[in-house]
Amino acid sequence: MVRSRSSRSRVIASGILLLQHTRTYTSTSTAYVSVDALSTSINLHNPSLLRAPAVTFHRESLEVYDPSASQQQVEDGSAVLALVEAMNRKDVTLAIDKSNAALKQWKFHTTALHRSGLLSKWSSLIKENAKDIAKIMTMESGKPLHESIGEVNYGTSFIDFFAAEALRMTGAGGGFMVPSPFASPDGSPKGRIMAVNEAVGVTAMITPWNFPLAMITRKVGPALAAGCTVIVKPSELTPLTAIALKQLADEAGIPPNVFQLIISDTDQTPSIGEELCTNPIVKKFSFTGSTAVGRLLMEQSSSTIKRISLELGGNAPFIVFEDADIEQAGHAAMASKFRNAGQTCVCADRFIIHDSVVEDFTQLLKEKVLEIKVGHGLDEGIDMGPLILPLAAESVQIKVREAIADGAKCVIGGSTMDHMGPNYFEPTILTDVKATSRIWNTETFGPVAAIATFHHEQDAIDLANDSSTGLASYMCTNDMSRAFRVAEHLEDGMVGINEGVISTATAPFGGVKESGLGREGSSVGLSEYLETKYIFLNA
């Protein structure tokens, strides 16, 4: 079922430039949309979230688009939400220098208690503005409003967690003092051995568009807690959520240049990424995105031997054994597969279903998919929005057609929804999918559930592990011996058992194989921004 699009006005201020239903605009550093106009357009209670300039440099302008726009809106220019000043490599070099200048005060002359308090204040301000931030996020990413609100809650959970971790600063090691194993002439221990944790230094982060708030807080939270200064480059597709976060960080009292934001357009992004990776002042680099880009950034970072965290692509298997609760499996599958229109790195892509229950599971999944309401995320009752770009929808369409040509059966969906806009794709179920199909062996990043069957447990494990990536996997079974046995054999960094959404601030998030390096979340995530220093005291 498709709900009709509302005719609401699409007006958002970037704090730098103003655009209202036209591509004809005038650049100015002080032109803001009025409070009344902004309140009318998306009913923001706090228009100042987007009123502060995103950057202080005057360069080219980045156009921010509404991915939910119709083809007519794309053609007449009203799909453009805002214009934001874009930075170039020279601006980034200056930002790095400013971050380095702010490091000494932040690292050595602020207490953990003070940093914790600032993080808590930042989190509180985000929660106070949750509805406004969620509306902004929905407008620029396309996800339904209820998912955006959920992301605000999820994102602030990382700030809250690391605000508490700042008071401990244990990380994965360090923070102890023991007698030396060496003996003095009288036989007593010679001195003391201490291991202490301290901030890595200046850190840089590149975050994706699919979770424009949570991927920032999951990185910035531990970095600030550790005493690092941070430079964040959000996706050029979703900079407005990042601008709102930065505005609230400033209001919370986080000092100037301790947390900086880099806004760039597509043309400038490669050189900016290279500067962040190769500049020797930056001691730690964190990236969430595709494996291909992660491989390039890792190579660039090697020139300065900097610390690096990479959260890259996935192609998650979802195994349903014959003893599973099918209703529970269907609920978990829906939560994992169709959240954010399938545009998550941990969403289930490959459904590996026991041949004795595949018909029941497929029928249940079809019934649930039929209930999905697709439309603009700000409209009431919407379950799924568009994909982020027309190219994304086209890519999914090509993979679906290839799979069908290769023998797969389309149970439901299978096509773009051009009557709604160029970015929409139907929730889709394919059965009898071959392991050689691209929709099976590459990450889809779209609302397509590809189903294959197995009979023996080992066959399911082999199918699941037949991937170059290993971020997340899922299984449904009521046999706990099997659950642990299979979980131990799955080549993934995270395993969900009878559950389709498993990420939380208290657990280490990350993958193996080509899904990346390092972990985010939990005390392990804090360790990514800490160096352990050994001190020997002969006294």
N, C-alpha and C positions, 0 to 999 in steps of 0.2 A: 504494500500500500504506500502510495506517495502522497504526502501532504502538499498542498499548494504553498508557494512561496509568498510571504507577506511583502507588502510594498514599502516597508520601513525605509527611512532615509539612511544612507550609509555615509556617515560623516565621523571621522576621527581625527583628533589633532595629534601631531607628532611633537609639538612644542617647538618645531623649527619652521615648518611650512604648513600651509593650509590648502586642501583641495576639496571641493564640494561638487560632486557630480560632473566633473569635467577634467580633461587632461590639460586644459589651459590654466596655467598658474603663474604666480609671481613669487620669486624667492625673497624671503625676509627672515631675519632672525627673531622677530618678535610677533609674528602674526599667529595668533591662536584662534581656534574656533571658540565662539562665545560659550559661556556656561549654559545659557538657555538652549543654544543650538545643539550642544553636545548632549544635554539632558533629554532633549526631544528625540535625538537620533537613536541612542541606545540606553537612555535613562541612567547615565552615570551619576552616582551620588557625590563622587569626588573627582571632578574633572581635572584637578591638579595632578592626578596620576600621570597624565600625558602632557602636562603643561611645561614642565621643566625641560630645557634643551637636552637632547640625548648626548650631544657632543658639543665641543666648543670650537670646532674647526669648520670652516666653510668650504665644502668640496662639492662633488656631484650629489644629486639627490637620488635616494633609493625609493622606488615606488613599492608600496605594500598593498597587495591585492587581497580581495575577498575570494577565497577558493570556492565559496558557495554561489558565486555569481552566475547568472544565466548567460547564455551566449550573447543576448542582446546587450546586457550590461558590459560585457567584455568589449563588444564592438563600439558602444557609445562612450566608453571611458569611465562609466560610473562604477566599475568593478574596483577601481583604485580607492583604497581606504585612506591612505596618508602618504606623505612624502617625508622622509627622514634624511638628514644630512649624512652622507657616507664618508668614511675616513679612508685614507690611503696609507701606504707603507711608512711614509715619513711621520705621519701622525701617530702610528703605532709605536715607532721607535721612541718618540717623545713620551708617549704614555708609559712605556717600559721604564724610561729614565725617571719619570715621576713616581712610579710604583717603587722603584729601588730607593728613591730618596725618602719615601714614607716608611720603608721597611724597618729601619732602626728603631724608630719610636714605637711602632706597633709591636715589633717582636720583643724588644728588650725593656720597654718602659710602660707597657700596659700589663696588668695582671690578668691571669686566667679568669678571675672573678669578673673583672671589668669586661673582658671580651665576651664572656658568657652572658652578661647582662645586656650587652648591645645586641647579641644574636636573639635573645629572648624578646627584646623590644621590637626588633625587625619582624620577628615571627608574629608578634601581637598586631602590628600594624597591617601586615598582610592579611591576617584573619579578619580584622576590622573592615578591610576593603575587599573581602573575598568575592562578593557578588560583582563588583565593578571589574575586578581583575578577570574573573571568569568570563564576563561579557567580552572584554577585550580579546581574551584568548580564543574564544569561539569565533569572533569576527575574523581573526587573521589566520587561524588554523583550520577552521571548519568543523571541529569536533562539537558534539551536542553540549548544551550548556550544563547539563548534569554531570557530564564527564569533566568539563572544565572546573566545576566546583569541586569535584572529587580530586582533581589534580592539585588544586590549591591546598586542600587538606593533606594530601600526600606530600606535596612539596614542603609545607611548613613542618611536617613531622621530622624531616631531616634537620632543619634548623634547630628544632627543639631538642632532638637527640644530641646533636653536636654541641649545643649550648651546655648540656650536662656533661658531655665528654671533655669539654674544655677544662673542667675542674679536676679531671683525673689525669689526662695527658699520658696515659700509659701506652696507648697504641698496642702494637703486637709485640713489643719488646722494650727493653730499657726501663728506666725508673727504679733502679735498685742499687743497694750498696752492700758489699760483702767483704769480709776480711781477705786480705791478699793470701794467695797460696805460698808466697815466698816467705822465708823465715829470716828473722833478725838473728844476730849473733847469740842472743839469749834463748832462741828457739820460739819466740812469740811471733805472731803474724807481722810481716813487714808492710805496714801501711794498709790502705783500703782501696778496693776497686769499686768504682762507681760507673754506672751507665745512666745517662740522662737523655731525654728526648728534647729536641729543639726544632723550631720551624725550618723547613727546607729553604724558604726565601721567597723570591718573587715567583709567582705561579701564573700560568696562562691556560685558558680553557676555551675550547670551541664546542658549542652545544647545538643540538639539532632542533628541527621545527616540530617534531611530533609530540614532544613534551616540553614546551617552551618555558615553563616555570620550574618543574621538578628537576629537570636535568641541570638547571643552574644551581638550585639550592642544594642538590646532592653533591655538587662539587665545591661550591663556595662555602657552604656550612663548615665542613671539616678544615678547609684551608684557613678561614678566618679564626676558627677555634684554635688551630695550631699556632697562630701568630704569623701566618703568611700574608702577604699582600696579593691581590688577585686582579687579573685582567680577563674579562669575559668577552668573547665574540659570539653572540647569538646568531642563529641562522638568519640570513638576509630575508627569508620568507616570513619570519615571525619576530621582528624586533620590538614590537609595541609592548608585549608582555614583559620583556626584559627591561624596557624603559620604565615601566611602572614599578618593577622590583627595585631598580636602582634608585628611583625617587623615594621609595619608602625606606631603603637602606640609609639614604642621606638623612631623612627625617628621624630615623632611629638614633642617629649620632655617630654612625661609622665614619671615621675621619676622612677628609679629602685624600684622594689618590690611593687609599687602602683598597677600595673596590672601584675599579674602572670598567667602563663599558665601551666596546669597540663595535661600531655599526659600519658594515661594509656592504657594497653591492657585489653582484656576481663577478664582475670584472676584476675587482680589487681583492676578492677573497683569497685566491691562490698566493699572491705576494704577501698578504697579511699573514696567512698561515705559515709561510716560509720564514717570515721575520720572527714570529713567535717561537718557532722551532729552532732557529739557528742563532738567535741572539743569546750570547753567553750570560747575560744578566738573568734571563729566565732560567730558573733551576728545576722547575717541574712543569710538565705539560700534560694536560688531560683532554681527551677527545672522545666524543660519542658520535658515531656516524658509520659510514659504510666501510667494509673491509678494504676496498680498493684505495680509498682516501687515507685510511688509517695506515696502510702499508707505506704510502708516500710520506706521511708525516713522521712515521717512525724512522724512516731513512733520513729525513732531514734533521730530526732531533739527535741522531747519532753523531752528528758533527761536533756537538758540544757535550756529549755523554750526559745528557740531562735525564732526570727521572721522568718516566712516562707512564701514563695509564691510558688504555685503549678499550673502549666498550664498543664493539663492532657488530657486524651482522650476525644474524641467526637464521635458522630454518627448522624451527622446533617441531619435534615429533610429538604426537598425542596418541598414546597406546591405550586401547580399551580391551581388557582381557575378558574371557568368557564369564568370569565370576563377578564382574563389575555390576554395580547398581546403575542401570542404564539411564534412569532419570537423573541421577547425580552426575553421570558422565556427560549427559546432554547439557546440563546447566554449566558445568565446568568448561565444556567445549565452546559454548556461546560466549561466555565471559572472556575466554582467552582469544577466540578467533575474531570476533566482530567489534571488539572495543577499538575505538578510533579508526573504524573502517578497515581494520586489519593492518594498520600502519604502526605496529610496534615491533621492536626487535625480538621480543620474547613471545609474540603471539604464536599459537599453534598454526602450523602450515601443513604438515604432513600427518594425516589421520590414519593410523595403523590399527585396524579394527579386526578382532577375531572373527573368522568366517562364520561362526555360529550365531553371532549377534549383530552382524553388519547390517542386515535388513532392518532390524528393530532400531538400531542406532541411527541409521540414515533416515528412516521415517520420522523419528522423534526430532532429529535435527531439522528436517524439512519443515515440520510443523512449527518449530520455533522461529525459523528463518522467515516464514510467511508472516509472522507477527511483527517483524522489524519495520519500523516506519522511517523512511529515508527523507531527508529534507534539510532545510537551513537550521543550523544548530540553535538559533535563538527562538525558533517556533516551538510552541508547546507540543509535548508528546513525541518529539523526534528521538529516535534511537540511534541513528547513524547518519553522519554527514558525508561530505564529498571526500575524494582524495585531494591531495595538496596541489597537484598540477594536472593540466590536461595530459601531459606526457606520461604521468603515472597511470592514469586511466587507460591510455592507449597501450601501455606496456602490459597491463593486466589482461586487456582484451586479446592481445596477440598471444600471450601464454595460454589463455583459455582455448582459443581457436586451435592452437598447435596440439594441445592435449586431446581435444575432441577428434581432431584429424588422426591422432595416434591411437584412437580406440576408446577414449574416456567417454562416459555418459554424463550429460548435464541434467541433473535432477531438478534444479531450480536456478533461475538467474542466467548469468553467462554473458550479459551485454552491458554496454555503457547506457546511461540514462540521459541521452542528449536533450530530451525535452526539458530537463531540469537545468542542465548546464554541462559544460565540457569536462568537468571533473568528477562527475558522478558515475558509480558503477554498482550494478545490482549485487546484493548478497548472493553468493553462488555456492552450490555444492556440486562437485564432480565425483563420480565413482569410477572404479576400474582404471584408476590412473596408473600409468606405467612409471617405474622408477627412472626411466630414461627421459621422461618429459621434463622440460625446463620448469614447469610449474611445480614439479616435485623436487628437483635437485638444485633449485636456486630459490633464494628468498623472494617471495611474491610481493609483500608489502601492499596487500589489497584484501578485500573481503571474499576470499575464495578458500573453501575447505576442500582439499584434495584427499580423497579416500582410497586406500588400498587395503588388502586383507592379508592375514597370516593365519597359520594354524598352530605352529609350535612356538613356544616361548622364545627360543633362541632365534627363530626367524624374525620375530618382532624386534629383538635387540639388534640384530644385524641390520635390519632396515633402518632403525632409528640412528644407528651409528654410521651409516653410509652417507656421510656428509663431511665437507671440509670445515664446517663450523660446529661449534658446540657451546651455545649460550645457555639455552633452557630446554627442558623436556618435561613431558607430563605423562602420567599413566593413571588409569582407573582400575582398581582391583580391591576385592574384599579379603584377599589373602595377604596378611601382613608379612609372612615369610617371603612370599614372592615380591612384595613391594620393596623390601630391603635388598633382596637378592638382585632384582633388576636395576634398582637405583644405583647399586654399586657398579654395575656393568655399563651403565649409560655414560657416554663420553660427553658430558655436559657440565657446566659450572653450577647449574641449579636444576633441581628436580622437584616438580610438584606432584603429589600423590593425592588423587581424588579432589584436586583443586586446580583451577585454571588461572588464578591471579595470585602470585606468591611474593611479589616484591614488597619489602618493608624496610624502614630505616634501620631496624635492629639486626638485619641479616646482611651478609656480604653478597653483593650483586656483581656478577662478572662471569666470563666464559673461559673456555679452553679452546685449543686448536686455533683456527683463524677468527675466533670471536673476540680475541683481545688479550690484554694483559692487565693484571691488577684487579682490585676490587673496590666497590663503592658501597657506602653504608656500613654500619656496625663499627666497632672499634678498629677493625681491619681497615676500613675506609679512612679513619683518622691517621693511621700509620702511613698512608700514602703521602701525607704532607709533613711527615716527621723524619728527621735524621737522628740516628742513635749515636751518641758520642761517648766514648770510653775515657774516663779520667782516673789516673792512678795518683793517689795521695800517699806520700811517704811521710807519715807524721805519727 
